[in-house]
Amino acid sequence: MALVTEETVMHLSKARASLLGDVEWNKLHVPGESALASGIYRCEGCGDETISLKGARLPLHDEHKHRDARKVQWRLIVKAQTKF
């Protein structure tokens, strides 16, 4: 889970995501796929998080492993506001 402090929480705003739209929020990315947006991505298999810039590849299987058979899939959970 992404953590914030009392001093930084004022810089967050809540996004309204829809199950039918907003591909950035609802898409599950496979390892090595390009990130659709800059931000924090959470592994759906284990809950670990990573950061990625828009267009950069998400961690590969050999960079993020599970001890069991859970799939590595990345979901955007915090989108960064960027000018690019």
N, C-alpha and C positions, 0 to 999 in steps of 0.2 A: 504494500500500500504506500502510495506517495505521501510523504509527511510535510506539513507546513508548520511554521511558528505563528504565534499571535501577531508578530510584526509583519509577516509576509502574507497572511490570509487575505488582507485587504486588496491584494493585487490579483486575486483569483475571481473569475466570474463563471457562473454556471451556464453550461451550454444545454440547449434543449435538443436531445438526440431522439430520433425516431427509428423504430425497428424497420420501417419501410424505406427510409432514406438515409441521408448523411453517411455515405459510404466510408468516410474516414473513421467514424466511430464504430461501425458495425462489421467492418471487414476483418477477417482473421488472416494474418499474413504468415506465409511459410518462411522458414529460415532462408536467408539470403535474398529475399524479396526486397524491393525498394520501398522505403517508407513513403506513404502518401502525404504526410505532414510532419513537421518537426515537433517533437514532444517526447513524452514518456510512454513506453510500450510495456505491457504486462504479458508474461507468458501464461497462457490459459492452462497449461499443464501443471505448473508448480507455484505460480504467483510471483516469481522473481520479476524484477523490472530492469529495463535498460533505456537509455536515451538514444535518439536518432534524429538526424537532420533530414528534412524533406529530400527525397531522391537518393539518400544513402542506403546501403543495404543493411538489413537487420541481421543480428548474429546468426552464424551458420550452426549446423548440428554439432560440429566439433568445438565450437566456442560456448555453447550452452547445452549441456547434457543432463538427462534425467537418469537416475539409477534404475528406474522401472520402465515400463512400456508407454508411459504417458507421452502424447504428442507434444512437440514444441510448436506452438502457434502464438503469434504476437498480436495483441489488440491495443490500439491507441487508447490511453486512459486520461492523459493530460496533453492538450494541444498547446504548443508554444506560439505566441504571437510574433510573427516575423515579417519582414518587409520583402522577403524573397520566397 
